[in-house]
């Protein structure tokens, strides 16, 4: 059997954020979504997790690793244009009451996650959907390429 390959951590996330991301991605996978982390959006921002299912539904999950991180986020409304549903993901140590009520809410640990509040469905425009799905596909393909040929793939 072949060797298992793993993407190295990119170093931008705290240990807590990495743990939350792992649990969230497990939940999303169990619900039929494929996901990538740290996806650059058209406006230059990076979404923590972007997920897509077979029907083309796009989710963005913003990870907040502490109450201070959650309170300090003023840009989260900008992500609404790039997804059909927007969630915050927090750990059990963050009080759920401080999460904005306008987004979905997920509580996660490194083993899994649970949706506490479903996000409202707000369909993104077809032009935004096309641009996002192209970025998603290119990022996923580039990351796979780097796993198969680390010396031959440019950094993304």
DSSP file (Angstrom, degrees, kcal/mol; ACC not computed):
  #  RESIDUE AA STRUCTURE BP1 BP2  ACC     N-H-->O    O-->H-N    N-H-->O    O-->H-N    TCO  KAPPA ALPHA  PHI   PSI    X-CA   Y-CA   Z-CA
    1    1 A X              0   0    0      0, 0.0     0, 0.0     0, 0.0     0, 0.0   0.000 360.0 360.0 360.0 146.9    0.0    0.0    0.0
    2    2 A X        -     0   0    0      1,-0.1     2,-0.2     0, 0.0     0, 0.0  -0.183 360.0 -93.3 -72.8 164.6    1.2    3.5   -0.8
    3    3 A X        -     0   0    0      1,-0.1     2,-0.4     0, 0.0    -1,-0.1  -0.495  39.4-114.8 -77.1 148.0    2.4    6.0    1.8
    4    4 A X        -     0   0    0     -2,-0.2     2,-0.4     2,-0.0    -1,-0.1  -0.670  28.6-150.3 -83.7 136.2   -0.2    8.5    3.2
    5    5 A X        -     0   0    0     -2,-0.4     2,-0.4     2,-0.0   142,-0.1  -0.857  11.4-169.3-109.4 143.2    0.5   12.1    2.3
    6    6 A X        -     0   0    0     -2,-0.4     2,-0.3   141,-0.1    -2,-0.0  -0.990  24.9-121.0-132.5 139.0   -0.5   15.1    4.5
    7    7 A X        -     0   0    0     -2,-0.4     2,-0.1     1,-0.1     3,-0.1  -0.606  37.5-119.6 -70.7 134.4   -0.5   18.8    3.8
    8    8 A X        -     0   0    0     -2,-0.3    -1,-0.1     1,-0.1     2,-0.0  -0.453  35.6 -93.9 -71.5 150.1    1.8   20.5    6.2
    9    9 A X        -     0   0    0      1,-0.1    -1,-0.1    -2,-0.1     9,-0.0  -0.369  28.4-137.9 -61.1 143.6    0.1   23.1    8.5
   10   10 A X        -     0   0    0     -3,-0.1    -1,-0.1     1,-0.1    -2,-0.1   0.593  28.5-128.1 -85.5  -7.9    0.4   26.6    7.0
   11   11 A X  S    S+     0   0    0      2,-0.1    -2,-0.1     1,-0.1    -1,-0.1   0.434  82.2 103.6  84.6  -2.1    1.2   28.2   10.3
   12   12 A X        +     0   0    0      2,-0.1     2,-0.3     0, 0.0    -1,-0.1   0.741  68.9  70.7 -84.0 -22.5   -1.4   31.0   10.1
   13   13 A X  S    S-     0   0    0      1,-0.1    -2,-0.1     2,-0.0     2,-0.1  -0.662  79.8-121.4-100.5 149.7   -3.8   29.3   12.6
   14   14 A X     >  -     0   0    0     -2,-0.3     4,-2.3     1,-0.1     5,-0.2  -0.301  36.0-103.5 -72.4 167.6   -3.5   28.9   16.3
   15   15 A X  H  > S+     0   0    0      1,-0.2     4,-2.1     2,-0.2     5,-0.1   0.893 124.5  51.9 -60.2 -39.6   -3.7   25.4   17.8
   16   16 A X  H  > S+     0   0    0      2,-0.2     4,-2.5     1,-0.2    -1,-0.2   0.923 109.3  48.6 -63.8 -45.0   -7.3   26.0   18.9
   17   17 A X  H  > S+     0   0    0      1,-0.2     4,-2.6     2,-0.2    -2,-0.2   0.891 110.7  51.3 -63.1 -39.6   -8.3   27.2   15.4
   18   18 A X  H  X S+     0   0    0     -4,-2.3     4,-2.0     2,-0.2    -1,-0.2   0.903 110.4  49.3 -63.5 -41.3   -6.7   24.1   13.8
   19   19 A X  H  X S+     0   0    0     -4,-2.1     4,-2.0     2,-0.2    -2,-0.2   0.922 111.8  47.8 -63.2 -45.8   -8.6   21.9   16.2
   20   20 A X  H  X S+     0   0    0     -4,-2.5     4,-2.7     1,-0.2     5,-0.2   0.923 110.2  53.0 -61.8 -44.5  -11.9   23.6   15.5
   21   21 A X  H  X S+     0   0    0     -4,-2.6     4,-2.8     1,-0.2     5,-0.2   0.903 106.8  52.4 -59.2 -42.2  -11.3   23.4   11.7
   22   22 A X  H  X S+     0   0    0     -4,-2.0     4,-1.8     1,-0.2    -1,-0.2   0.941 112.1  44.4 -60.7 -48.1  -10.7   19.7   12.0
   23   23 A X  H  X S+     0   0    0     -4,-2.0     4,-2.0     2,-0.2    90,-0.2   0.904 114.2  49.6 -63.5 -41.8  -14.0   19.0   13.8
   24   24 A X  H  X S+     0   0    0     -4,-2.7     4,-2.9     1,-0.2     5,-0.2   0.925 109.7  50.9 -63.2 -44.9  -15.9   21.3   11.5
   25   25 A X  H  X S+     0   0    0     -4,-2.8     4,-2.3     1,-0.2    -1,-0.2   0.852 108.2  52.8 -65.0 -33.2  -14.5   19.6    8.4
   26   26 A X  H  X S+     0   0    0     -4,-1.8     4,-2.0    -5,-0.2    -1,-0.2   0.926 111.1  47.1 -64.5 -44.1  -15.5   16.2    9.8
   27   27 A X  H  X S+     0   0    0     -4,-2.0     4,-1.0     2,-0.2    -2,-0.2   0.943 112.7  48.6 -61.2 -48.3  -19.0   17.4   10.3
   28   28 A X  H ><>S+     0   0    0     -4,-2.9     5,-2.5     1,-0.2     3,-0.7   0.904 109.7  52.2 -60.8 -42.0  -19.2   18.9    6.8
   29   29 A X  H ><5S+     0   0    0     -4,-2.3     3,-1.8     1,-0.3    -1,-0.2   0.902 105.8  54.5 -60.8 -41.3  -17.9   15.7    5.2
   30   30 A X  H 3<5S+     0   0    0     -4,-2.0    -1,-0.3     1,-0.3    -2,-0.2   0.720 107.6  51.8 -66.3 -19.4  -20.5   13.7    7.0
   31   31 A X  T <<5S-     0   0    0     -4,-1.0    -1,-0.3    -3,-0.7    -2,-0.2   0.248 127.4 -97.0-100.4  11.3  -23.1   16.0    5.5
   32   32 A X  T < 5S+     0   0    0     -3,-1.8    22,-0.5     1,-0.3     2,-0.4   0.662  80.0 132.7  88.2  16.9  -21.8   15.5    1.9
   33   33 A X  E   < -A   53   0A   0     -5,-2.5     2,-0.4    20,-0.2    -1,-0.3  -0.827  44.1-150.9-103.4 140.4  -19.6   18.7    1.7
   34   34 A X  E     -A   52   0A   0     18,-2.8    18,-2.6    -2,-0.4     2,-0.3  -0.860  26.3-167.2 -99.7 143.5  -16.1   18.8    0.4
   35   35 A X  E     -A   51   0A   0     -2,-0.4     2,-0.3    16,-0.2    16,-0.2  -0.936  22.4-166.4-137.8 156.1  -14.0   21.6    1.9
   36   36 A X  E     -A   50   0A   0     14,-2.3    14,-2.6    -2,-0.3     2,-0.3  -0.955  21.5-133.3-131.3 154.3  -10.8   23.6    1.7
   37   37 A X  E    S+A   49   0A   0     -2,-0.3    12,-0.3    12,-0.2    11,-0.2  -0.729  77.6  15.5-105.7 157.9   -9.3   25.9    4.2
   38   38 A X  E    S-     0   0A   0     10,-2.0     2,-0.6    -2,-0.3    10,-0.2   0.902  75.9-179.8  51.1  52.9   -7.8   29.4    3.8
   39   39 A X  E     -A   47   0A   0      8,-1.8     8,-2.6    -3,-0.3     2,-0.2  -0.750  25.7-129.3 -88.4 121.3   -9.4   30.0    0.4
   40   40 A X  E     -A   46   0A   0     -2,-0.6     6,-0.3     6,-0.2     2,-0.2  -0.510  25.2-149.2 -67.7 132.3   -8.6   33.4   -1.0
   41   41 A X    >   -     0   0    0      4,-3.5     3,-1.9    -2,-0.2    -1,-0.0  -0.501  29.0 -99.0 -96.6 170.1  -11.8   35.2   -2.1
   42   42 A X  T 3  S+     0   0    0      1,-0.3    -1,-0.1    -2,-0.2    -2,-0.0   0.826 121.7  56.3 -58.7 -34.0  -12.1   37.7   -5.0
   43   43 A X  T 3  S-     0   0    0      1,-0.1    -1,-0.3     2,-0.1     3,-0.1   0.412 121.3-104.3 -82.7   3.9  -11.9   40.7   -2.6
   44   44 A X  S <  S+     0   0    0     -3,-1.9    -2,-0.1     1,-0.4    -1,-0.1   0.233  83.5 121.3  94.8 -14.4   -8.5   39.5   -1.2
   45   45 A X        -     0   0    0     -5,-0.1    -4,-3.5     1,-0.0     2,-0.5  -0.338  58.4-129.6 -74.7 164.2   -9.9   38.2    2.1
   46   46 A X  E     -A   40   0A   0     -6,-0.3     2,-0.4    -3,-0.1    -6,-0.2  -0.974  10.3-143.1-117.5 128.6   -9.4   34.5    3.0
   47   47 A X  E     -A   39   0A   0     -8,-2.6    -8,-1.8    -2,-0.5    -9,-0.2  -0.743  11.8-138.9 -87.0 137.2  -12.2   32.4    4.2
   48   48 A X  E    S+     0   0A   0     -2,-0.4   -10,-2.0     1,-0.3     2,-0.4   0.945  86.4   4.6 -61.9 -50.1  -11.3   29.9    7.0
   49   49 A X  E     -AB  37  61A   0     12,-1.3    12,-2.6   -12,-0.3     2,-0.4  -0.996  63.6-173.2-137.5 131.5  -13.3   27.1    5.5
   50   50 A X  E     -AB  36  60A   0    -14,-2.6   -14,-2.3    -2,-0.4     2,-0.4  -0.993  13.1-173.6-120.7 133.0  -15.2   26.9    2.2
   51   51 A X  E     -AB  35  59A   0      8,-2.4     8,-2.7    -2,-0.4     2,-0.4  -0.959   8.2-171.5-130.9 146.1  -17.4   23.9    1.5
   52   52 A X  E     -AB  34  58A   0    -18,-2.6   -18,-2.8    -2,-0.4     6,-0.2  -0.995   6.9-157.0-135.6 138.7  -19.3   22.8   -1.5
   53   53 A X  E >   -A   33   0A   0      4,-1.4     3,-2.0    -2,-0.4   -20,-0.2  -0.542  41.3 -90.5-107.6-178.7  -21.8   19.9   -1.9
   54   54 A X  T 3  S+     0   0    0    -22,-0.5   -21,-0.1     1,-0.3   -22,-0.0   0.668 125.4  56.0 -68.0 -16.2  -22.9   18.0   -5.0
   55   55 A X  T 3  S-     0   0    0      2,-0.1    -1,-0.3     0, 0.0    -3,-0.0   0.422 119.7-108.3 -92.2   0.5  -25.8   20.4   -5.5
   56   56 A X    <   +     0   0    0     -3,-2.0     2,-0.3     1,-0.3    -2,-0.1   0.587  63.3 156.1  85.2  10.7  -23.4   23.4   -5.6
   57   57 A X        -     0   0    0     27,-0.0    -4,-1.4    26,-0.0     2,-0.5  -0.568  29.7-151.2 -71.3 131.0  -24.4   24.8   -2.2
   58   58 A X  E     -B   52   0A   0     -2,-0.3    26,-3.0    -6,-0.2    27,-1.5  -0.911  13.9-174.2-111.8 127.5  -21.5   26.9   -0.9
   59   59 A X  E     -Bc  51  85A   0     -8,-2.7    -8,-2.4    -2,-0.5     2,-0.4  -0.908   9.8-159.9-115.0 145.6  -20.9   27.4    2.8
   60   60 A X  E     -Bc  50  86A   0     25,-2.0    27,-2.7    -2,-0.4     2,-0.5  -0.996   7.1-165.8-119.6 134.0  -18.3   29.6    4.5
   61   61 A X  E     -Bc  49  87A   0    -12,-2.6   -12,-1.3    -2,-0.4     2,-0.6  -0.977   4.8-157.9-120.4 119.4  -17.3   28.8    8.1
   62   62 A X  E     - c   0  88A   0     25,-2.8    27,-2.6    -2,-0.5     2,-0.4  -0.862  14.5-142.4 -96.5 123.4  -15.4   31.5   10.0
   63   63 A X  E     - c   0  89A   0     -2,-0.6     2,-0.5    25,-0.2    27,-0.2  -0.716  14.2-169.9 -90.1 131.6  -13.4   30.0   12.9
   64   64 A X        -     0   0    0     25,-2.8    27,-0.5    -2,-0.4    30,-0.1  -0.966   3.9-171.1-122.8 113.2  -13.2   32.0   16.1
   65   65 A X        +     0   0    0     -2,-0.5     2,-0.3    25,-0.1    -1,-0.1   0.514  68.2  11.4 -86.8  -5.9  -10.7   30.6   18.5
   66   66 A X  S  > S-     0   0    0      1,-0.1     4,-2.1   -50,-0.0     5,-0.2  -0.981  78.8-102.4-160.2 163.5  -11.6   32.8   21.5
   67   67 A X  H  > S+     0   0    0     -2,-0.3     4,-2.7     1,-0.2     5,-0.2   0.899 122.2  53.1 -58.0 -40.0  -14.2   35.3   22.7
   68   68 A X  H  > S+     0   0    0      1,-0.2     4,-2.0     2,-0.2    -1,-0.2   0.901 107.5  51.0 -63.1 -40.3  -11.9   38.2   21.9
   69   69 A X  H  > S+     0   0    0      2,-0.2     4,-0.7     1,-0.2    -1,-0.2   0.907 112.5  46.7 -62.3 -42.7  -11.4   36.9   18.3
   70   70 A X  H >< S+     0   0    0     -4,-2.1     3,-0.8     1,-0.2    -2,-0.2   0.923 113.0  47.8 -66.5 -45.3  -15.2   36.7   17.9
   71   71 A X  H 3< S+     0   0    0     -4,-2.7    -1,-0.2     1,-0.2    -2,-0.2   0.836 109.9  53.9 -64.9 -32.8  -15.8   40.1   19.3
   72   72 A X  H 3< S+     0   0    0     -4,-2.0     2,-0.7    -5,-0.2    -1,-0.2   0.636  80.8 106.4 -78.8 -14.4  -13.1   41.7   17.2
   73   73 A X    <<  +     0   0    0     -3,-0.8    -4,-0.0    -4,-0.7    -9,-0.0  -0.549  28.4 154.4 -76.2 112.4  -14.4   40.4   13.9
   74   74 A X        +     0   0    0     -2,-0.7     3,-0.3     1,-0.1    -1,-0.2   0.458  64.8  64.3-109.1  -7.0  -16.0   43.3   12.0
   75   75 A X    >   +     0   0    0      1,-0.2     3,-1.8     2,-0.1     4,-0.5   0.470  67.1 101.0 -97.7  -2.5  -15.5   41.9    8.5
   76   76 A X  G >  S+     0   0    0      1,-0.3     3,-1.4     2,-0.2     4,-0.4   0.796  73.7  62.2 -61.1 -31.0  -17.7   38.8    8.7
   77   77 A X  G >  S+     0   0    0     -3,-0.3     3,-1.1     1,-0.3     4,-0.3   0.776  92.0  68.3 -65.0 -23.8  -20.7   40.4    6.8
   78   78 A X  G X  S+     0   0    0     -3,-1.8     3,-0.7     1,-0.2    -1,-0.3   0.761  90.8  62.6 -64.3 -24.4  -18.4   40.7    3.7
   79   79 A X  G X  S+     0   0    0     -3,-1.4     3,-2.0    -4,-0.5    -1,-0.2   0.702  80.7  81.7 -74.9 -19.5  -18.4   37.0    3.4
   80   80 A X  G X  S+     0   0    0     -3,-1.1     3,-1.2    -4,-0.4    -1,-0.2   0.831  85.1  58.9 -57.6 -34.4  -22.1   36.8    2.8
   81   81 A X  G <  S+     0   0    0     -3,-0.7    44,-0.3    -4,-0.3    -1,-0.3   0.646 104.7  52.3 -69.4 -13.7  -21.7   37.7   -0.9
   82   82 A X  G <  S+     0   0    0     -3,-2.0     2,-0.3    -4,-0.1    -1,-0.2   0.213 111.0  36.8-110.2  13.9  -19.4   34.6   -1.4
   83   83 A X    <   -     0   0    0     -3,-1.2   -24,-0.2    39,-0.1     3,-0.1  -0.971  63.8-130.9-155.1 168.2  -21.6   31.8    0.0
   84   84 A X  S    S+     0   0    0    -26,-3.0    38,-2.8     1,-0.3     2,-0.3   0.707 100.7  21.7 -91.9 -27.1  -25.2   30.5    0.3
   85   85 A X  E     -c   59   0A   0    -27,-1.5   -25,-2.0    36,-0.2     2,-0.4  -0.996  69.7-156.5-143.0 137.0  -24.8   30.0    4.1
   86   86 A X  E     +c   60   0A   0     34,-0.4    18,-2.9    -2,-0.3     2,-0.3  -0.955  15.3 179.4-118.2 131.6  -22.4   31.6    6.6
   87   87 A X  E     -cd  61 104A   0    -27,-2.7   -25,-2.8    -2,-0.4     2,-0.4  -0.901  22.2-143.1-125.3 154.7  -21.4   30.0    9.9
   88   88 A X  E     -cd  62 105A   0     16,-2.1    18,-2.7    -2,-0.3     2,-0.4  -0.921  18.0-155.2-105.3 144.4  -19.2   30.8   12.8
   89   89 A X  E     +cd  63 106A   0    -27,-2.6   -25,-2.8    -2,-0.4     2,-0.3  -0.989  20.1 167.2-121.8 130.8  -17.4   27.9   14.4
   90   90 A X  E     - d   0 107A   0     16,-2.6    18,-2.8    -2,-0.4     2,-0.2  -0.829  32.6-109.7-132.8 168.2  -16.3   28.2   18.0
   91   91 A X    >   -     0   0    0    -27,-0.5     3,-1.5    -2,-0.3    18,-0.1  -0.482  40.0-101.1 -91.1 171.8  -15.0   25.8   20.8
   92   92 A X  T 3  S+     0   0    0     16,-0.4     4,-0.1     1,-0.3    17,-0.1   0.700 119.2  67.9 -64.9 -17.9  -17.0   24.9   23.8
   93   93 A X  T 3  S+     0   0    0      2,-0.1     2,-0.5     0, 0.0    -1,-0.3   0.621  84.9  82.0 -78.3 -12.3  -15.0   27.5   25.8
   94   94 A X  S <  S-     0   0    0     -3,-1.5     2,-0.2   -30,-0.1    -4,-0.1  -0.821  88.9-117.6 -96.5 127.1  -16.6   30.4   23.9
   95   95 A X    >   -     0   0    0     -2,-0.5     3,-1.3     1,-0.2     4,-0.2  -0.435  14.9-144.4 -64.3 128.4  -20.0   31.5   25.1
   96   96 A X  G >  S+     0   0    0      1,-0.3     3,-1.5    -2,-0.2    -1,-0.2   0.756  91.6  73.4 -65.6 -24.1  -22.5   31.0   22.4
   97   97 A X  G 3  S+     0   0    0      1,-0.3    -1,-0.3     4,-0.0     4,-0.1   0.749  90.0  57.8 -64.4 -23.3  -24.4   34.2   23.4
   98   98 A X  G <  S+     0   0    0     -3,-1.3    -1,-0.3     2,-0.1     2,-0.2   0.544  81.8 104.4 -87.8  -4.5  -21.7   36.4   22.0
   99   99 A X  S <  S-     0   0    0     -3,-1.5     2,-0.1    -4,-0.2     6,-0.1  -0.550  86.2-100.7 -75.3 138.9  -22.0   35.0   18.4
  100  100 A X    >   -     0   0    0     -2,-0.2     3,-1.2     1,-0.2   -12,-0.1  -0.358  23.7-141.2 -59.2 133.4  -23.8   37.2   15.9
  101  101 A X  T 3  S+     0   0    0      1,-0.2    -1,-0.2    -4,-0.1     4,-0.1   0.629  93.1  73.5 -73.0 -11.7  -27.4   36.0   15.5
  102  102 A X  T 3  S+     0   0    0      2,-0.1     2,-0.3    17,-0.1    18,-0.3   0.497  96.0  54.2 -81.2  -2.9  -27.3   36.7   11.8
  103  103 A X  S <  S-     0   0    0     -3,-1.2   -16,-0.2    16,-0.1    16,-0.0  -0.860  91.5 -98.3-126.4 161.1  -25.1   33.7   11.0
  104  104 A X  E     -d   87   0A   0    -18,-2.9   -16,-2.1    -2,-0.3     2,-0.4  -0.272  37.0-137.9 -69.6 165.8  -25.2   30.0   11.7
  105  105 A X  E     -dE  88 117A   0     12,-2.5    11,-2.5   -18,-0.2    12,-1.9  -0.992  18.8-177.3-137.4 130.1  -23.3   28.6   14.7
  106  106 A X  E     -dE  89 115A   0    -18,-2.7   -16,-2.6    -2,-0.4     2,-0.5  -0.974  12.3-155.2-123.5 136.3  -21.2   25.5   15.0
  107  107 A X  E     +dE  90 114A   0      7,-2.4     7,-2.3    -2,-0.4     2,-0.3  -0.958  28.1 173.7-109.6 131.3  -19.5   24.2   18.2
  108  108 A X  E     - E   0 113A   0    -18,-2.8   -16,-0.4    -2,-0.5     2,-0.2  -0.937  25.7-177.9-138.8 155.9  -16.5   22.0   17.5
  109  109 A X  E >   - E   0 112A   0      3,-2.5     3,-0.6    -2,-0.3   -86,-0.2  -0.745  56.9 -82.4-132.2-172.5  -13.5   20.2   19.0
  110  110 A X  T 3  S+     0   0    0     -2,-0.2     3,-0.1     1,-0.2   -90,-0.1   0.603 125.9  50.2 -73.9  -7.2  -10.9   18.1   17.1
  111  111 A X  T 3  S-     0   0    0      1,-0.3     2,-0.3   -85,-0.0    -1,-0.2   0.669 122.7 -42.6-102.0 -20.2  -13.1   15.1   16.9
  112  112 A X  E <   -E  109   0A   0     -3,-0.6    -3,-2.5   -86,-0.0     2,-0.3  -0.979  50.5-124.4 176.5-171.0  -16.3   16.5   15.5
  113  113 A X  E     -E  108   0A   0     -2,-0.3     2,-0.4   -90,-0.2    -5,-0.2  -0.970   6.1-145.5-156.3 164.8  -18.8   19.4   15.6
  114  114 A X  E     -E  107   0A   0     -7,-2.3    -7,-2.4    -2,-0.3     2,-0.7  -1.000  20.7-126.8-139.6 136.4  -22.5   20.2   16.0
  115  115 A X  E     +E  106   0A   0     -2,-0.4    -9,-0.3    -9,-0.2     3,-0.2  -0.747  26.5 176.4 -82.5 116.8  -24.6   22.8   14.4
  116  116 A X  E    S+     0   0A   0    -11,-2.5     2,-0.4    -2,-0.7   -10,-0.2   0.787  74.4  20.7 -88.4 -32.0  -26.3   24.8   17.2
  117  117 A X  E    S-E  105   0A   0    -12,-1.9   -12,-2.5     0, 0.0    -1,-0.3  -0.975  81.0-130.5-141.1 123.5  -28.0   27.3   14.8
  118  118 A X        -     0   0    0     -2,-0.4     2,-0.2   -14,-0.2   -12,-0.0  -0.457  28.0-118.4 -71.4 142.3  -28.6   26.8   11.2
  119  119 A X        -     0   0    0     -2,-0.1     2,-0.1     1,-0.1   -16,-0.1  -0.544  29.8-105.4 -79.8 146.3  -27.5   29.6    8.8
  120  120 A X        -     0   0    0    -18,-0.3     2,-0.6    -2,-0.2   -34,-0.4  -0.434  33.3-116.5 -67.2 144.7  -30.0   31.4    6.7
  121  121 A X        +     0   0    0    -36,-0.1     2,-0.4    -2,-0.1   -36,-0.2  -0.767  40.7 166.6 -85.3 119.2  -30.0   30.5    3.0
  122  122 A X        -     0   0    0    -38,-2.8   -39,-0.1    -2,-0.6    -2,-0.0  -0.869  32.3-135.0-133.8  98.1  -29.1   33.5    0.9
  123  123 A X        -     0   0    0     -2,-0.4   -39,-0.1     1,-0.1     2,-0.1  -0.266  16.7-134.0 -59.5 130.6  -28.3   32.5   -2.6
  124  124 A X        -     0   0    0      1,-0.1   -42,-0.1   -66,-0.1   -43,-0.1  -0.427  33.0 -88.8 -78.9 161.0  -25.2   34.1   -4.0
  125  125 A X     >  -     0   0    0    -44,-0.3     4,-2.5     1,-0.1     5,-0.2  -0.289  34.0-116.3 -67.5 156.3  -25.2   35.5   -7.5
  126  126 A X  H  > S+     0   0    0      1,-0.2     4,-2.5     2,-0.2     5,-0.2   0.863 115.7  52.8 -64.3 -35.1  -24.3   33.2  -10.4
  127  127 A X  H  > S+     0   0    0      2,-0.2     4,-2.2     1,-0.2    -1,-0.2   0.913 111.5  45.7 -66.7 -41.5  -21.2   35.3  -11.3
  128  128 A X  H  > S+     0   0    0      2,-0.2     4,-2.6     1,-0.2    -2,-0.2   0.895 112.2  52.2 -66.1 -39.6  -20.0   35.1   -7.7
  129  129 A X  H  X S+     0   0    0     -4,-2.5     4,-2.9     2,-0.2     5,-0.2   0.932 110.3  47.8 -62.0 -46.1  -20.8   31.3   -7.5
  130  130 A X  H  X S+     0   0    0     -4,-2.5     4,-2.1     1,-0.2    -2,-0.2   0.938 113.5  47.0 -60.8 -47.3  -18.8   30.7  -10.7
  131  131 A X  H  X S+     0   0    0     -4,-2.2     4,-2.0     1,-0.2    -1,-0.2   0.907 114.6  47.0 -62.2 -42.5  -15.8   32.7   -9.5
  132  132 A X  H  X S+     0   0    0     -4,-2.6     4,-2.7     1,-0.2    -2,-0.2   0.925 111.1  50.2 -66.8 -44.6  -15.8   31.0   -6.1
  133  133 A X  H  X S+     0   0    0     -4,-2.9     4,-2.6     1,-0.2    -1,-0.2   0.863 110.0  51.1 -65.0 -34.7  -16.2   27.5   -7.5
  134  134 A X  H  X S+     0   0    0     -4,-2.1     4,-2.5    -5,-0.2    -1,-0.2   0.925 111.7  46.9 -65.9 -43.5  -13.2   28.1   -9.9
  135  135 A X  H  X S+     0   0    0     -4,-2.0     4,-2.5     2,-0.2    -2,-0.2   0.908 112.8  50.6 -62.1 -41.9  -11.1   29.3   -7.0
  136  136 A X  H  X S+     0   0    0     -4,-2.7     4,-2.5     2,-0.2     5,-0.2   0.946 112.4  45.5 -60.5 -50.5  -12.2   26.3   -5.0
  137  137 A X  H  X S+     0   0    0     -4,-2.6     4,-2.5     1,-0.2     5,-0.2   0.912 114.6  47.7 -62.7 -43.9  -11.3   23.9   -7.7
  138  138 A X  H  X S+     0   0    0     -4,-2.5     4,-2.7     2,-0.2    -1,-0.2   0.909 112.3  49.0 -65.2 -41.9   -8.0   25.5   -8.5
  139  139 A X  H  X S+     0   0    0     -4,-2.5     4,-2.2    -5,-0.2    -2,-0.2   0.928 113.1  47.2 -63.1 -44.8   -7.0   25.6   -4.8
  140  140 A X  H  X S+     0   0    0     -4,-2.5     4,-2.1    -5,-0.2    -2,-0.2   0.925 114.6  46.2 -63.6 -44.6   -7.9   22.0   -4.3
  141  141 A X  H  X S+     0   0    0     -4,-2.5     4,-2.4    -5,-0.2    -2,-0.2   0.908 112.2  50.6 -65.5 -41.8   -6.0   20.8   -7.4
  142  142 A X  H  X S+     0   0    0     -4,-2.7     4,-2.3     1,-0.2    -1,-0.2   0.895 110.2  50.1 -63.0 -39.4   -2.9   22.9   -6.6
  143  143 A X  H  X S+     0   0    0     -4,-2.2     4,-1.4     2,-0.2    -1,-0.2   0.892 110.8  48.8 -68.2 -38.7   -2.8   21.4   -3.1
  144  144 A X  H  X S+     0   0    0     -4,-2.1     4,-2.2     2,-0.2    -1,-0.2   0.898 109.8  53.0 -64.4 -39.9   -3.1   17.9   -4.4
  145  145 A X  H  X S+     0   0    0     -4,-2.4     4,-2.9     1,-0.2    -2,-0.2   0.924 106.0  52.8 -60.8 -44.7   -0.3   18.7   -6.9
  146  146 A X  H  < S+     0   0    0     -4,-2.3    -1,-0.2     1,-0.2    -2,-0.2   0.832 109.0  50.7 -61.9 -31.8    1.9   19.9   -4.0
  147  147 A X  H  < S+     0   0    0     -4,-1.4     3,-0.4     2,-0.2    -1,-0.2   0.919 116.3  39.9 -69.4 -43.2    1.3   16.6   -2.2
  148  148 A X  H  < S+     0   0    0     -4,-2.2    -2,-0.2     1,-0.2    -1,-0.2   0.815 136.4  15.5 -76.1 -30.8    2.2   14.5   -5.3
  149  149 A X    >X  +     0   0    0     -4,-2.9     3,-1.3    -5,-0.2     4,-0.9  -0.565  65.5 173.7-145.9  73.8    5.1   16.7   -6.4
  150  150 A X  T 34 S+     0   0    0     -3,-0.4     3,-0.3     1,-0.3    -1,-0.1   0.809  83.3  48.0 -56.6 -33.4    6.3   19.1   -3.7
  151  151 A X  T 34 S+     0   0    0      1,-0.2    -1,-0.3    -5,-0.0    -5,-0.1   0.679 113.3  47.5 -82.2 -16.4    9.3   20.4   -5.7
  152  152 A X  T <4 S+     0   0    0     -3,-1.3     2,-0.5    -7,-0.2    -2,-0.2   0.490  93.8  81.7-105.4  -2.8    7.3   21.0   -8.8
  153  153 A X  S  < S-     0   0    0     -4,-0.9     3,-0.1    -3,-0.3     2,-0.0  -0.883  74.6-126.6-108.8 131.7    4.3   22.9   -7.6
  154  154 A X        -     0   0    0     -2,-0.5    -8,-0.1     1,-0.1     2,-0.1  -0.358  36.5 -97.2 -67.8 153.6    4.3   26.6   -6.9
  155  155 A X              0   0    0      1,-0.1    -1,-0.1    -2,-0.0   -12,-0.0  -0.421 360.0 360.0 -68.3 145.4    3.1   27.8   -3.5
  156  156 A X              0   0    0     -2,-0.1    -1,-0.1    -3,-0.1   -13,-0.1   0.326 360.0 360.0-129.3 360.0   -0.5   29.0   -3.3
